[in-house]
Amino acid sequence: MDFTELRRANKARQEEWPGGGKIDLPFRGLELAGETGELLNLVKKRVRINLGIQGTKETPQALHHSLREEIGDVMACLDLVAMSAGLHSLKLYEAGEDKEDNLTQRGNSLMASVGRVCEAIGKDDPIALTYHLSSATLFLSRVSNAMGINLGPAVVDKFNAVTKKHGFKTRMNHT
């Protein structure tokens, strides 16, 4: 995942987005929480399929496509939070062994870390914000890996789809 490219594209697209300059850091936290909730609802459906529990009407292929899109949204939002806080581009640190052996645990870890990001925003604590953004990025990567989704291309494809949908010029490049 090229975080420098994501930051470049996020900055450029915000300049194109009507009203984009009015968005503050607390709104970015709310945006991140909402997108993460959408992703985790899809993760729940995937776990339900994996366990053979009825309730999901989507095909596994359609669900995979939706999961890929939401992963892209959450990653873009993580960078927008960092950008709004004046932090450098995100980095993906692989901190030790991944001891979470199932998708449910990985989803719960992502949810908890995003909650801590929002808490750090509320407390105006840039050190905690930096730490928890890194944790959330790591857990998003682990959720993505558990579902066989390559994070970088998922982010680029979703970013470009949103940009095209709104008629903006900014695009990310596949690297």
Contact map, one row per residue, 1 for C-alpha under 8 A:
1110000000000000000000000000000000000000000000000000000000000000000000000000000000000000000000000000000000000000000000000000000000000000000000000000001110000000000000000000000
1111110000000000000000000000000000000000000000000000000000000000000000000000000000000000000000000000000000000000000000000000000000000000000000000000000100000000000000000000001
1111111000000000000000000000000000000000000000000000000000000000000000000000000000000000111000000000000000000000000000000000000000000000000000000000000000000000000000000000000
0111111100000000000000000000000000000000000000000000000000000000000000000000000000000000110000000000000000000000000000000000000000000000000000000000000000000000000000000000000
0111111110000000000000000000000000000000000000000000000000000000000000000000000000000000000000000000000000000000000000000000000000000000000000000000000000000000000000000001100
0111111111000000000000000000000000000000000000000000000000000000000000000001001000000000000000000000000000000000000000000000000000000000000000000000000000000000000000000001000
0011111111100000000000000000000000000000000000000000000000000000000000000000001100100000100000000000000000000000000000000000000000000000000000000000000000000000000000000000000
0001111111110000000000000000000000000000000000000000000000000000000000000000000000000000000000000000000000000000000000000000000000000000000000000000000000000000000000000000000
0000111111111000000000000000000000000000000000000000000000000000000000000000000000000000000000000000000000000000000000000000000000000000000000000000000000000000000000000111000
0000011111111100000000000000000000000000000000000000000000000000000000000001001100000000000000000000000000000000000000000000000000000000000000000000000000000000000000000000000
0000001111111110000000000000000000000000000000000000000000000000000000000000000000000000000000000000000000000000000000000000000000000000000000000000000000000000000000000000000
0000000111111111000000000000000000000000000000000000000000000000000000000000000000000000000000000000000000000000000000000000000000000000000000000000000000000000000000000100000
0000000011111111100000000000000000000000000000000000000000000000000000000000000000000000000000000000000000000000000000000000000000000000000000000000000000000000001000011100000
0000000001111111100110000000000000000000000000000000000000000000000000000000000000000000000000000000000000000000000000000000000000000000000000000000000000000000000000000000000
0000000000111111110110000000000000000000000000000000000000000000000000000000000000000000000000000000000000000000000000000000000000000000000000000000000000000000000000000000000
0000000000011111110100000000000000000000000000000000000000000000000000000000000000000000000000000000000000000000000000000000000000000000000000000000000000000000000000010000000
0000000000001111111100000000000000000000000000000000000000000000000000000000000000000000000000000000000000000000000000000000000000000000000000000000000000000000000000010000000
0000000000000011111110000000000000000000000000000000000000000000000000000000000000000000000000000000000000000000000000000000000000000000000000000000000000000000000000000000000
0000000000000000111111100000000000000000000000000000000000000000000000000000000000000000000000000000000000000000000000000000000000000000000000000000000000000000000000000000000
0000000000000111111111100000000000000000000000000000000000000000000000000000000000000000000000000000000000000000000000000000000000000000000000000000000000000000000000000000000
0000000000000110011111100000000000000000000000000000000000000000000000000000000000000000000000000000000000000000000000000000000000000000000000000000000000000000000000000000000
0000000000000000001111110000000000000000000000000000000000000000000000000000000000000000000000000000000000000000000000000000000000000000000000000000000000000000000000000000000
0000000000000000001111111011000000000000000000000000000000000000000000000000000000000000000000000000000000000000000000000000000000000000000000000000000000000000000000000000000
0000000000000000000001111111000000000000000000000000000000000000000000000000000000010000000000000000000000000000000000000000000000000000000000000000000000000000000000000000000
0000000000000000000000111111100000000000000000000000000000000000000000000000000010011000000000000000000000000000000000001000000000000000000000000000000000000000000000000000000
0000000000000000000000011111110000000000000000000000000000000000000000000000000000000000000000000000000000000000000001001100000000000000000000000000000000000000000000000000000
0000000000000000000000111111111000000000000000000000000000000000000000000000000000000000000000000000000000000000000000000000000000000000000000000000000000000000000000000000000
0000000000000000000000111111111100000000000000000000000000000000000000000000100110010000000000000000000000000000000000000000000000000000000000000000000000000000000000000000000
0000000000000000000000001111111110000000000000000000000000000000000000000000000010000000000000000000000000000000000011001000000000000000000000000000000000000000000000000000000
0000000000000000000000000111111111000000000000000000000000000000000000000000000000000000000000000000000000000000000001000000000000000000000000000000000000000000000000000000000
0000000000000000000000000011111111100000000000000000000000000000000000000000100000000000000000000000000000000000000000000000000000000000000000000000000000000000000000000000000
0000000000000000000000000001111111110000000000000000000000000000000000000100110010000000000000000000000000000000010000000000000000000000000000000000000000000000000000000000000
0000000000000000000000000000111111111000000000000000000000000000000000000000000000000000000000000000000000000000011001000000000000000000000000000000000000000000000000000000000
0000000000000000000000000000011111111100000000000000000000000000000000000000000000000000000000000000000000000000000000000000000000000000000000000000000000000000000000000000000
0000000000000000000000000000001111111110000000000000000000000000000001001100100000000000000000000000000000000000000000000000000000000000000000000000000000000000000000000000000
0000000000000000000000000000000111111111000000000000000000000000000001000100000000000000000000000000000000000010010000000000000000000000000000000000000000000000000000000000000
0000000000000000000000000000000011111111100000000000000000000000000000000000000000000000000000000000000000000010000000000000000000000000000000000000000000000000000000000000000
0000000000000000000000000000000001111111110000000000000000000000000001000000000000000000000000000000000000000000000000000000000000000000000000000000000000000000000000000000000
0000000000000000000000000000000000111111111000000000000000000000001001100100000000000000000000000000000000000000000000000000000000000000000000000000000000000000000000000000000
0000000000000000000000000000000000011111111100000000000000000000000000000000000000000000000000000000000000100010000000000000000000000000000000000000000000000000000000000000000
0000000000000000000000000000000000001111111110000000000000000000000000000000000000000000000000000000000000000000000000000000000000000000000000000000000000000000000000000000000
0000000000000000000000000000000000000111111111000000000000000010011000000000000000000000000000000000000000000000000000000000000000000000000000000000000000000000000000000000000
0000000000000000000000000000000000000011111111100000000000000000001000000000000000000000000000000000001100100000000000000000000000000000000000000000000000000000000000000000000
0000000000000000000000000000000000000001111111110000000000000000000000000000000000000000000000000000000100000000000000000000000000000000000000000000000000000000000000000000000
0000000000000000000000000000000000000000111111111000000100000000000000000000000000000000000000000000000000000000000000000000000000000000000000000000000000000000000000000000000
0000000000000000000000000000000000000000011111111100000000010010000000000000000000000000000000000000000000000000000000000000000000000000000000000000000000000000000000000000000
0000000000000000000000000000000000000000001111111110000000000000000000000000000000000000000000000000001100000000000000000000000000000000000000000000000000000000000000000000000
0000000000000000000000000000000000000000000111111111111100000000000000000000000000000000000000000000000000000000000000000000000000000000000000000000000000000000000000000000000
0000000000000000000000000000000000000000000011111111110100010000000000000000000000000000000000000000000000000000000000000000000000000000000000000000000000000000000000000000000
0000000000000000000000000000000000000000000001111111100000000000000000000000000000000000000000000000000000000000000000000000000000000000000000000000000000000000000000000000000
0000000000000000000000000000000000000000000000111111100000000000000000000000000000000000000000000000000000000000000000000000000000000000000000000000000000000000000000000000000
0000000000000000000000000000000000000000000000011111110000000000000000000000000000000000000000000000000000000000000000000000000000000000000000000000000000000000000000000000000
0000000000000000000000000000000000000000000000011111111000000000000000000000000000000000000000000000000000000000000000000000000000000000000000000000000000000000000000000000000
0000000000000000000000000000000000000000000000011001111100000000000000000000000000000000000000000000000000000000000000000000000000000000000000000000000000000000000000000000000
0000000000000000000000000000000000000000000000010000111110000000000000000000000000000000000000000000000000000000000000000000000000000000000000000000000000000000000000000000000
0000000000000000000000000000000000000000000010011000011111000000000000000000000000000000000000000000000000000000000000000000000000000000000000000000000000000000000000000000000
0000000000000000000000000000000000000000000000000000001111100000000000000000000000000000000000000000000000000000000000000000000000000000000000000000000000000000000000000000000
0000000000000000000000000000000000000000000000000000000111110110000000000000000000000000000000000000000000000000000000000000000000000000000000000000000000000000000000000000000
0000000000000000000000000000000000000000000000000000000011111110000000000000000000000000000000000000000000000000000000000000000000000000000000000000000000000000000000000000000
0000000000000000000000000000000000000000000001001000000001111111000000000000000000000000000000000000000000000000000000000000000000000000000000000000000000000000000000000000000
0000000000000000000000000000000000000000000000000000000000111111100000000000000000000000000000000000000000000000000000000000000000000000000000000000000000000000000000000000000
0000000000000000000000000000000000000000000000000000000001111111110000000000000000000000000000000000000000000000000000000000000000000000000000000000000000000000000000000000000
0000000000000000000000000000000000000000010001000000000001111111111000000000000000000000000000000000000000000000000000000000000000000000000000000000000000000000000000000000000
0000000000000000000000000000000000000000000000000000000000011111111100000000000000000000000000000000000000000000000000000000000000000000000000000010000000000000000000000000000
0000000000000000000000000000000000000000000000000000000000001111111110000000000000000000000000000000000000000000000000000000000000000000000000000000000000000000000000000000000
0000000000000000000000000000000000000000010000000000000000000111111111000000000000000000000000000000000000000000000000000000000000000000000000000000000000000000000000000000000
0000000000000000000000000000000000000010011000000000000000000011111111100000000000000000000000000000000000000000000000000000000000000000000000000000000000000000000000000000000
0000000000000000000000000000000000000000000000000000000000000001111111110000000000000000000000000000000000000000000000000000000000000000000000010000100001000000000000000000000
0000000000000000000000000000000000000000000000000000000000000000111111111000000000000000000000000000000000000000000000000000000000000000000000000000000001101100000000000000000
0000000000000000000000000000000000110110000000000000000000000000011111111100000000000000000000000000000000000000000000000000000000000000000000000000000000000000000000000000000
0000000000000000000000000000000000000010000000000000000000000000001111111110000000000000000000000000000000000000000000000000000000000000000100010000001001100000000000000000000
0000000000000000000000000000000000000000000000000000000000000000000111111111000000000000000000000000000000000000000000000000000000000000000000000000001001111110000000000000000
0000000000000000000000000000000000100000000000000000000000000000000011111111100000000000000000000000000000000000000000000000000000000000000000000000000000100110000000000000000
0000000000000000000000000000000100110010000000000000000000000000000001111111110000000000000000000000000000000000000000000000000000000000000000000000000000000000000000000000000
0000000000000000000000000000000000000000000000000000000000000000000000111111111000000000000000000000000000000000000000000000000000000000100100000000000000100000000000000000000
0000010001000000000000000000000000000000000000000000000000000000000000011111111100000000000000000000000000000000000000000000000000000000000000000000000000100010000000000000000
0000000000000000000000000001001100100000000000000000000000000000000000001111111110000000000000000000000000000000000000000000000000000000000000000000000000000000000000000000000
0000000000000000000000000000000100000000000000000000000000000000000000000111111111000000000000000000000000000000000000000000000000001001100000000000000000000000000000000000000
0000011001000000000000000000000000000000000000000000000000000000000000000011111111100000110000000000000000000000000000000000000000000000000000000000000000000000000000000000000
0000001001000000000000000001000000000000000000000000000000000000000000000001111111110000000000000000000000000000000000000000000000000000000000000000000000000000000000000000000
0000000000000000000000001001100100000000000000000000000000000000000000000000111111111000000000000000000000000000000000000000000000000000000000000000000000000000000000000000000
0000000000000000000000000000000000000000000000000000000000000000000000000000011111111111110000000000000000000000000000000000000001001000000000000000000000000000000000000000000
0000001000000000000000000000000000000000000000000000000000000000000000000000001111111111100000000000000000000000000000000000000000000000000000000000000000000000000000000000000
0000000000000000000000011001000000000000000000000000000000000000000000000000000111111110000000000000000000000000000000000000000000000000000000000000000000000000000000000000000
0000000000000000000000001000000000000000000000000000000000000000000000000000000011111110000000000000000000000000000000000000010000000000000000000000000000000000000000000000000
0000000000000000000000000000000000000000000000000000000000000000000000000000000001111111000000000000000000000000000000000000000000000000000000000000000000000000000000000000000
0000000000000000000000000000000000000000000000000000000000000000000000000000000001111111100000000000000000000000000000000000000001000000000000000000000000000000000000000000000
0000000000000000000000000000000000000000000000000000000000000000000000000000000001100111110000000000000000000000000000000000000000000000000000000000000000000000000000000000000
0011001000000000000000000000000000000000000000000000000000000000000000000000001001100011111000000000000000000000000000000000000000000000000000000000000000000000000000000000000
0011000000000000000000000000000000000000000000000000000000000000000000000000001001000001111100000000000000000000000000000000000000001100100000000000000000000000000000000000000
0010000000000000000000000000000000000000000000000000000000000000000000000000000000000000111110000000000000000000000000000000000000000100100000000000000000000000000000000000000
0000000000000000000000000000000000000000000000000000000000000000000000000000000000000000011111000000000000000000000000000000000000000100110000000000000000000000000000000000000
0000000000000000000000000000000000000000000000000000000000000000000000000000000000000000001111100000000000000000000000000000000000000100010000000000000000000000000000000000000
0000000000000000000000000000000000000000000000000000000000000000000000000000000000000000000111111000000000000000000000000000000000000000010000000000000000000000000000000000000
0000000000000000000000000000000000000000000000000000000000000000000000000000000000000000000011111000000000000000000000000000000000000000000000000000000000000000000000000000000
0000000000000000000000000000000000000000000000000000000000000000000000000000000000000000000001111100000000000000000000000000000000000000000000000000000000000000000000000000000
0000000000000000000000000000000000000000000000000000000000000000000000000000000000000000000001111110000000000000000000000000000000000000000000000000000000000000000000000000000
0000000000000000000000000000000000000000000000000000000000000000000000000000000000000000000000011111100000000000000000000000000000000000000000000000000000000000000000000000000
0000000000000000000000000000000000000000000000000000000000000000000000000000000000000000000000001111100000000000000000000000000000000000000000000000000000000000000000000000000
0000000000000000000000000000000000000000000000000000000000000000000000000000000000000000000000000111111011000000000000000000000000000000000000000000000000000000000000000000000
0000000000000000000000000000000000000000000000000000000000000000000000000000000000000000000000000111111011000000000000000000000000000000000000000000000000000000000000000000000
0000000000000000000000000000000000000000000000000000000000000000000000000000000000000000000000000001111111000000000000000000000000000000000000000100000000000000000000000000000
0000000000000000000000000000000000000000001000100000000000000000000000000000000000000000000000000001111111100000000000000000000000000000000000100110000000000000000000000000000
0000000000000000000000000000000000000000001100100000000000000000000000000000000000000000000000000000011111110000000000000000000000000000000000000000000000000000000000000000000
0000000000000000000000000000000000000000000000000000000000000000000000000000000000000000000000000001111111111000000000000000000000000000000000000000000000000000000000000000000
0000000000000000000000000000000000000000000000000000000000000000000000000000000000000000000000000001111111111100000000000000000000000000001001100000000000000000000000000000000
0000000000000000000000000000000000000001001000000000000000000000000000000000000000000000000000000000001111111110000000000000000000000000001000100000000000000000000000000000000
0000000000000000000000000000000000000000000000000000000000000000000000000000000000000000000000000000000111111111000000000000000000000000000000000000000000000000000000000000000
0000000000000000000000000000000000000000000000000000000000000000000000000000000000000000000000000000000011111111100000000000000000000000001000000000000000000000000000000000000
0000000000000000000000000000000000000000000000000000000000000000000000000000000000000000000000000000000001111111110000000000000000000001001100100000000000000000000000000000000
0000000000000000000000000000000000011001000000000000000000000000000000000000000000000000000000000000000000111111111000000000000000000000000000000000000000000000000000000000000
0000000000000000000000000000000000000000000000000000000000000000000000000000000000000000000000000000000000011111111100000000000000000000000000000000000000000000000000000000000
0000000000000000000000000000000000000000000000000000000000000000000000000000000000000000000000000000000000001111111110000000000000011011001000000000000000000000000000000000000
0000000000000000000000000000000110010000000000000000000000000000000000000000000000000000000000000000000000000111111111000000000000011001000000000000000000000000000000000000000
0000000000000000000000000000000010000000000000000000000000000000000000000000000000000000000000000000000000000011111111100000000000000000000000000000000000000000000000000000000
0000000000000000000000000000000000000000000000000000000000000000000000000000000000000000000000000000000000000001111111110000000010010000000000000000000000000000000000000000000
0000000000000000000000000000100000000000000000000000000000000000000000000000000000000000000000000000000000000000111111111000000110011001000000000000000000000000000000000000000
0000000000000000000000000100110010000000000000000000000000000000000000000000000000000000000000000000000000000000011111111100000000000000000000000000000000000000000000000000000
0000000000000000000000000000000000000000000000000000000000000000000000000000000000000000000000000000000000000000001111111110000000000000000000000000000000000000000000000000000
0000000000000000000000000000000000000000000000000000000000000000000000000000000000000000000000000000000000000000000111111111110110000000000000000000000000000000000000000000000
0000000000000000000000001100100000000000000000000000000000000000000000000000000000000000000000000000000000000000000011111111110010000000000000000000000000000000000000000000000
0000000000000000000000000100000000000000000000000000000000000000000000000000000000000000000000000000000000000000000001111111100000000000000000000000000000000000000000000000000
0000000000000000000000000000000000000000000000000000000000000000000000000000000000000000000000000000000000000000000000111111100000000000000000000000000000000000000000000000000
0000000000000000000000000000000000000000000000000000000000000000000000000000000000000000000000000000000000000000000000011111110000000000000000000000000000000000000000000000000
0000000000000000000000000000000000000000000000000000000000000000000000000000000000000000000000000000000000000000000000011111111110000000000000000000000000000000000000000000000
0000000000000000000000000000000000000000000000000000000000000000000000000000000000001000000000000000000000000000000000011001111111000000000000000000000000000000000000000000000
0000000000000000000000000000000000000000000000000000000000000000000000000000000000000000000000000000000000000000000000000000111111100000000000000000000000000000000000000000000
0000000000000000000000000000000000000000000000000000000000000000000000000000000000000000000000000000000000000000000010010000111111110000000000000000000000000000000000000000000
0000000000000000000000000000000000000000000000000000000000000000000000000000000000000000000000000000000000000000000110011000111111111000000000000000000000000000000000000000000
0000000000000000000000000000000000000000000000000000000000000000000000000000000001000010000000000000000000000000000000000000011111111100000000000000000000000000000000000000000
0000000000000000000000000000000000000000000000000000000000000000000000000000000000000000000000000000000000000000000000000000001111111110000000000000000000000000000000000000000
0000000000000000000000000000000000000000000000000000000000000000000000000000000000000000000000000000000000000000110110000000000111111111000000000000000000000000000000000000000
0000000000000000000000000000000000000000000000000000000000000000000000000000010001000000010000000000000000000000110010000000000011111111100000000000000000000000000000000000000
0000000000000000000000000000000000000000000000000000000000000000000000000000000000000000011110000000000000000000000000000000000001111111110000000000000000000000000000000000000
0000000000000000000000000000000000000000000000000000000000000000000000000000000000000000000000000000000000000000100000000000000000111111111000000000000000000000000000000000000
0000000000000000000000000000000000000000000000000000000000000000000000000000010000000000000000000000000000000100110010000000000000011111111100000000000000000000000000000000000
0000000000000000000000000000000000000000000000000000000000000000000000000010010000000000011100000000000000000000000000000000000000001111111110000000000000000000000000000000000
0000000000000000000000000000000000000000000000000000000000000000000000000000000000000000000111000000000000000000000000000000000000000111111111000000000000000000000000000000000
0000000000000000000000000000000000000000000000000000000000000000000000000000000000000000000000000000000001101100100000000000000000000011111111100000000000000000000000000000000
0000000000000000000000000000000000000000000000000000000000000000000000100010000000000000000000000000000000000100000000000000000000000001111111110000000000000000000000000000000
0000000000000000000000000000000000000000000000000000000000000000000000000000000000000000000000000000000000000000000000000000000000000000111111111000001000000000000000000000000
0000000000000000000000000000000000000000000000000000000000000000000000000000000000000000000000000000000001000000000000000000000000000000011111111100000000000000000000000000000
0000000000000000000000000000000000000000000000000000000000000000000000000000000000000000000000000000001001100100000000000000000000000000001111111110000000000000000000000000000
0000000000000000000000000000000000000000000000000000000000000000000100100000000000000000000000000000000000000000000000000000000000000000000111111111111000000000000000000000000
0000000000000000000000000000000000000000000000000000000000000000000000000000000000000000000000000000000000000000000000000000000000000000000011111111111000000000000000000000000
0000000000000000000000000000000000000000000000000000000000000000000000000000000000000000000000000000011000000000000000000000000000000000000001111111100000000000000000000000000
0000000000000000000000000000000000000000000000000000000000000001000000000000000000000000000000000000001000000000000000000000000000000000000000111111100000000000000000000000000
0000000000000000000000000000000000000000000000000000000000000000000000000000000000000000000000000000000000000000000000000000000000000000000000011111110000000000000000000000000
0000000000000000000000000000000000000000000000000000000000000000000100000000000000000000000000000000000000000000000000000000000000000000000000011111111001000000000000000000000
0000000000000000000000000000000000000000000000000000000000000000000000000000000000000000000000000000000000000000000000000000000000000000000000011001111111000000000000000000000
1000000000000000000000000000000000000000000000000000000000000000000000110000000000000000000000000000000000000000000000000000000000000000000010011000111111100000000000000000000
1100000000000000000000000000000000000000000000000000000000000000000000000000000000000000000000000000000000000000000000000000000000000000000000000000011111110000000000000000010
1000000000000000000000000000000000000000000000000000000000000000000000000000000000000000000000000000000000000000000000000000000000000000000000000000011111111000000000000000010
0000000000000000000000000000000000000000000000000000000000000000000110110000000000000000000000000000000000000000000000000000000000000000000000000000111111111100000000000000000
0000000000000000000000000000000000000000000000000000000000000000000010111011000000000000000000000000000000000000000000000000000000000000000000000000001111111110000000000000000
0000000000000000000000000000000000000000000000000000000000000000000000010000000000000000000000000000000000000000000000000000000000000000000000000000000111111111000000000001110
0000000000000000000000000000000000000000000000000000000000000000000010010000000000000000000000000000000000000000000000000000000000000000000000000000000011111111100000000000000
0000000000000000000000000000000000000000000000000000000000000000000010011000000000000000000000000000000000000000000000000000000000000000000000000000000001111111110000000000000
0000000000000000000000000000000000000000000000000000000000000000000000011001000000000000000000000000000000000000000000000000000000000000000000000000000000111111111000000011000
0000000000000000000000000000000000000000000000000000000000000000000000000000000000000000000000000000000000000000000000000000000000000000000000000000000000011111111100000111000
0000000000000000000000000000000000000000000000000000000000000000000000000000000000000000000000000000000000000000000000000000000000000000000000000000000000001111111110000000000
0000000000000000000000000000000000000000000000000000000000000000000000000000000000000000000000000000000000000000000000000000000000000000000000000000000000000111111111000000000
0000000000001000000000000000000000000000000000000000000000000000000000000000000000000000000000000000000000000000000000000000000000000000000000000000000000000011111111111110000
0000000000000000000000000000000000000000000000000000000000000000000000000000000000000000000000000000000000000000000000000000000000000000000000000000000000000001111111111000000
0000000000000000000000000000000000000000000000000000000000000000000000000000000000000000000000000000000000000000000000000000000000000000000000000000000000000000111111110000000
0000000000000000000000000000000000000000000000000000000000000000000000000000000000000000000000000000000000000000000000000000000000000000000000000000000000000000011111110000000
0000000000000000000000000000000000000000000000000000000000000000000000000000000000000000000000000000000000000000000000000000000000000000000000000000000000000000001111111000000
0000000000001001100000000000000000000000000000000000000000000000000000000000000000000000000000000000000000000000000000000000000000000000000000000000000000000000001111111100000
0000000000001000000000000000000000000000000000000000000000000000000000000000000000000000000000000000000000000000000000000000000000000000000000000000000000000000001100111110000
0000000010011000000000000000000000000000000000000000000000000000000000000000000000000000000000000000000000000000000000000000000000000000000000000000000000000001001000011111000
0000000010000000000000000000000000000000000000000000000000000000000000000000000000000000000000000000000000000000000000000000000000000000000000000000000000000011001000001111100
0000110010000000000000000000000000000000000000000000000000000000000000000000000000000000000000000000000000000000000000000000000000000000000000000000000000010011000000000111110
0000100000000000000000000000000000000000000000000000000000000000000000000000000000000000000000000000000000000000000000000000000000000000000000000000000000010000000000000011111
0000000000000000000000000000000000000000000000000000000000000000000000000000000000000000000000000000000000000000000000000000000000000000000000000000000110010000000000000001111
0100000000000000000000000000000000000000000000000000000000000000000000000000000000000000000000000000000000000000000000000000000000000000000000000000000000000000000000000000111
